[in-house]
Structures are given as C-alpha cells and as structure tokens.
C-alpha cells in the first residue's frame, strides 16, 4: 500500500472518509494556528519599521483593537467546520477570515503558509457535497455507513477537493522551483554552495541569532551544500510531473518533508509544522482503517 494517494489518477474512493479526515486535520491545525498567533501584536507593529514598503503597514494599527475578535470568530468557524456543522457556510467563512488575518501578517513577516489553509477551505467548500461525514437535515449517507464501507472497492465516491488540492500544492512547489531556477538568469546560480551559505548567513543576520551548529558544519562541506541546493530544486520541480505521470510521488513528498526538516535544522525556520498536516491529507486513511479492521477480526 502506497503511503500517499495520488488523487489526480485515482479521484474516486470507496468512501469519503479521507476527505472527512482531511477536513478535521486542516481545520484543527488552522484553529490552533489562528488561536496561537500574535495577530494583535502584528497589527500594532509600527509602520515605519516595515522595511522596504512602510505604506503596506500604514493600515495595521486600525486592526489592533478588534483583531482578537476576528481570531475568535475564525476559530469558531474552523471548529464548526471540523465537526461537520454547516460546512457550506463555515468553510467559506473560515477561508475569508483566515485570508484576511494572513493579510495582516504579510506586511511584517511575509508569511505565505496561511494560503494553503485558505486553498483547502475554498476547495472543500466547492466540493463539500462529496463529504458524507457531516451533519445534514436529511442525511442520505450516515457516518456509520461510511465506516462500514471504508476501503470498499465497489463504490465510487469522488474526491475532487483532494484532487485539486494536490494539483495546487504541486503547482506551488513547481513555480517556487522555477523561480529559483530563473533567479540567476537561468544559470543555476541558486544551487551553488556560495549562494546556499549566503542564505544561511542572511537568515541569522535578520534574526540576530548565532548560526545553528548544523549550518556551521554544512558551511565547511561545499559538496553537501551544493547537493542540498540541487536536491531542493529537483524536488520542487519534480512533484508536479510526479503527480501527472503517477510516478515517484511518494519519494518526492518524503524528500520535500526532509527538505523542510533540513531548513528547520539549519535556518531555524519551522515550515515543517505548516506543511506536515498537508502531507497527512494524502495518507490513505480508508485503507489504514480497513487494514486495522481486518487485523482485528
């Protein structure tokens, strides 16, 4: 059994269990992130300290007094969506609120990881009717039925939300790799050990922290620095072709996870937490449940 599902080639499953698990994973993670993030502090950030474009943050102080209320409403919508309550309303409302909160964050931190949550919520909202594990007034399909048939091969439940979410993620990675490739005028300068070392040092200068021990050791290993640059570039460019051709998707996802762990260890940038839930979305939960049921008999 493959550890990840390529929904581009297999957009139908035995039940909607995988979509329901994805909904819970994303919404619970998003609720935690929204609740824990210091939006009030960012909204009160002095505009003149925003490097390069202080005009982008000129409007931030206007949100400082009530951004906490927006956080609370966003968390309520995310928790309700995770519970399967009025998914048509809660998914879209949560997407709107999270996108606005991310706009408050961006002028200060340039953080874009919130967009993945927004993309999922929008796609889920469009294809919410495919999720049978939600509360409806007249349910034609109950969660108990879904659990009983999870993993069955004689049903065809569409997974379009997960299909297009996978394509969206693969496209984002591909465009990111394409930007790295073109940044040096199509001369592959981004992957050079000198450029990789420069990026490590730039991060420490911005944060004002000493260079992590792993990064210091890598700076003395130019071959490994170059290999890391090429590896990151090939993985980002390779996921989309892997999805389309249905080959090597699992190695690409595992490699990208390792890349984010490496960034965390060398630059103290924890993107792995933001992307970890994304990889779990593509785990075949229905097959795992079916396998567990078989072993329990």
C-alpha positions in Angstrom: 0.0 0.0 0.0 1.4 3.4 -1.0 1.8 5.8 1.9 0.2 8.6 -0.1 -2.7 8.8 -2.6 -2.3 10.4 -6.0 -5.8 11.8 -6.3 -5.0 13.1 -9.8 -5.0 9.5 -11.1 -7.4 8.0 -8.5 -10.1 10.7 -7.8 -12.6 8.1 -6.5 -12.5 6.1 -3.3 -14.7 3.6 -1.5 -16.0 6.2 0.9 -15.5 9.9 1.7 -13.5 9.0 4.9 -10.3 10.5 3.5 -12.0 13.8 2.8 -13.5 13.9 6.2 -10.2 13.2 7.9 -8.6 15.9 5.8 -11.3 18.3 6.9 -10.7 17.6 10.5 -6.9 17.7 10.2 -6.8 21.0 8.3 -9.4 22.8 10.4 -8.0 21.7 13.8 -4.5 22.7 12.7 -5.8 26.0 11.4 -7.8 26.7 14.6 -4.7 26.1 16.7 -2.5 28.3 14.5 -5.0 31.2 14.4 -5.5 30.9 18.2 -1.8 30.9 19.0 -0.6 33.5 16.5 0.0 37.0 18.0 -2.1 38.9 15.5 -2.7 41.8 17.9 1.0 42.5 18.2 1.5 42.4 14.5 -1.5 44.7 13.9 0.1 47.2 16.3 3.5 47.0 14.6 5.0 50.4 13.8 4.6 51.0 10.1 8.0 52.8 9.8 9.7 49.6 10.9 8.3 47.6 7.9 11.4 47.5 5.7 11.0 48.5 2.0 7.3 49.3 2.0 6.0 51.1 5.1 2.9 52.1 3.2 1.8 48.4 3.3 1.6 48.6 7.1 0.0 52.0 7.4 -3.4 50.4 8.0 -2.2 47.8 10.5 -2.9 49.9 13.7 -6.6 50.2 12.7 -7.0 46.4 13.3 -5.1 46.2 16.6 -8.2 46.8 18.8 -10.5 44.2 17.3 -8.3 41.6 15.6 -8.7 39.4 18.7 -12.4 39.2 18.0 -11.7 38.2 14.4 -9.4 35.5 15.7 -12.2 34.1 17.9 -14.8 34.1 15.1 -12.3 32.4 12.8 -11.6 29.7 15.4 -15.4 29.1 15.9 -15.9 28.7 12.2 -12.9 26.3 11.9 -14.0 24.2 14.8 -17.6 24.0 13.4 -16.3 23.0 10.0 -14.1 20.3 11.6 -17.2 19.0 13.4 -19.1 18.9 10.1 -21.6 21.6 11.1 -22.9 23.7 8.1 -19.8 23.1 6.0 -21.1 25.3 3.2 -21.1 28.3 5.4 -18.3 27.6 7.9 -15.7 26.6 5.3 -16.2 29.8 3.2 -16.4 32.0 6.3 -13.2 30.5 7.7 -11.4 30.9 4.4 -12.4 34.6 4.3 -11.3 35.2 7.9 -8.0 33.3 7.6 -7.2 35.1 4.3 -7.8 38.5 6.0 -5.7 37.5 9.0 -2.9 36.4 6.7 -3.1 39.8 5.0 -2.4 41.4 8.5 0.6 39.1 8.9 2.2 39.5 5.4 3.5 43.1 5.6 5.5 42.2 8.7 6.6 38.6 8.2 5.9 37.9 4.5 4.5 34.6 5.6 2.6 32.7 2.9 1.8 29.4 4.6 -1.7 30.6 5.5 -2.6 30.4 1.9 -2.5 26.6 1.9 -5.2 26.6 4.6 -7.3 29.0 2.5 -6.9 27.0 -0.7 -8.1 23.8 1.1 -11.1 25.5 2.7 -12.2 27.0 -0.6 -11.9 23.7 -2.5 -13.6 21.9 0.3 -16.4 24.4 0.2 -16.9 23.9 -3.5 -17.0 20.1 -3.2 -18.5 19.8 0.3 -21.3 17.7 -1.0 -18.8 14.9 -1.5 -18.2 14.6 2.2 -20.7 12.2 3.7 -19.4 12.6 7.3 -21.2 15.9 8.0 -24.4 16.7 9.7 -27.3 17.3 7.3 -31.0 17.7 7.8 -31.9 14.7 5.6 -28.7 12.6 5.5 -28.7 10.1 2.7 -25.5 8.7 4.0 -24.5 8.3 7.6 -21.1 8.2 9.2 -21.7 4.7 10.3 -22.3 3.6 6.7 -19.1 5.4 5.7 -17.1 3.5 8.3 -18.6 0.2 7.3 -17.7 0.7 3.7 -14.4 2.4 4.1 -11.9 0.8 1.8 -14.5 -0.9 -0.3 -13.8 -1.0 -4.0 -17.3 -1.4 -5.3 -18.3 2.3 -4.6 -17.2 5.4 -6.4 -17.1 8.4 -4.1 -15.5 11.4 -5.8 -12.5 13.2 -4.2 -12.3 16.3 -6.3 -11.4 18.6 -3.4 -8.3 16.5 -2.6 -7.5 16.0 -6.3 -7.3 19.8 -7.0 -5.7 20.5 -3.6 -2.9 18.1 -4.6 -2.5 19.8 -8.0 -2.5 23.2 -6.3 0.3 22.2 -3.9 2.3 20.6 -6.7 1.9 23.7 -8.8 3.1 25.9 -5.9 6.2 23.8 -5.4 6.8 23.8 -9.2 6.5 27.6 -9.5 8.8 28.0 -6.5 11.4 25.8 -8.1 11.0 27.7 -11.4 11.6 31.0 -9.6 14.8 29.6 -8.1 15.9 28.3 -11.5 15.3 31.7 -13.1 16.7 33.8 -10.2 20.2 33.7 -11.6 19.3 34.3 -15.2 18.8 30.6 -15.9 22.4 29.8 -14.9 21.5 27.6 -11.9 23.3 30.1 -9.5 20.8 29.4 -6.7 22.2 25.9 -6.2 25.8 26.9 -5.7 27.4 26.3 -2.3 28.3 30.0 -2.1 24.6 31.1 -2.6 23.4 28.4 -0.1 25.9 29.6 2.5 24.8 33.2 1.9 21.2 32.3 2.6 22.1 30.7 5.9 24.0 33.8 7.0 21.3 36.2 5.8 18.8 34.4 8.0 21.0 34.7 11.1 21.6 38.4 10.4 17.8 39.1 10.1 17.1 37.2 13.4 20.1 38.4 15.2 20.8 34.8 16.4 24.0 32.8 16.0 24.3 30.4 13.1 23.0 26.9 14.2 25.6 24.2 14.7 24.3 22.2 11.7 24.6 25.2 9.5 28.1 25.9 10.6 29.1 22.4 9.8 27.5 22.5 6.4 29.3 25.6 5.5 32.5 23.6 5.7 31.1 21.0 3.3 30.7 22.6 -0.1 29.7 19.4 -1.8 26.8 18.8 0.6 25.7 22.4 0.3 25.6 22.1 -3.4 23.8 18.8 -3.2 21.2 20.3 -0.8 20.6 23.1 -3.3 20.2 20.8 -6.2 18.0 18.4 -4.2 15.6 21.2 -3.1 15.4 22.4 -6.7 14.7 19.0 -8.2 12.2 18.1 -5.5 10.2 21.3 -6.0 10.2 21.0 -9.8 9.6 17.2 -9.7 6.4 16.9 -7.6 4.1 18.2 -10.4 5.5 15.8 -13.1 5.4 13.0 -10.5 1.7 13.7 -9.8 0.8 14.0 -13.5 2.7 10.8 -14.6 1.8 8.9 -11.4 5.4 8.0 -10.8 7.7 8.8 -7.8 5.1 10.8 -5.9 5.9 9.2 -2.6 9.7 9.8 -2.8 9.0 13.4 -3.8 6.7 14.0 -0.8 9.1 12.3 1.6 12.0 14.3 0.1 10.1 17.6 0.5 9.4 16.7 4.1 13.1 16.1 4.6 13.9 19.4 2.9 11.7 21.3 5.4 13.3 19.5 8.3 16.7 20.5 7.0 15.5 24.1 6.7 14.4 23.9 10.3 17.7 22.5 11.5 19.9 24.9 9.6 17.9 28.1 9.5 15.6 27.7 12.5 12.6 28.2 10.1 9.9 25.7 11.1 8.0 25.3 7.9 7.6 21.6 8.6 4.8 22.2 11.1 2.9 24.2 8.4 3.5 21.5 5.7 3.2 18.4 7.9 -0.6 18.5 8.0 -0.6 18.9 4.2 1.2 15.6 3.7 -1.1 13.8 6.1 -4.1 14.9 4.0 -2.9 12.5 1.3 -2.5 9.5 3.5 -4.9 6.6 2.6 -6.9 6.7 5.8 -9.6 4.5 4.4 -7.1 1.7 3.6 -5.5 2.0 7.0 -8.9 1.7 8.7 -9.8 -1.3 6.5 -6.4 -2.9 7.3 -7.0 -2.4 11.1 -10.5 -3.9 10.8 -9.1 -6.9 9.1 -6.4 -7.4 11.7 -9.0 -7.0 14.5 -11.1 -9.9 13.2 
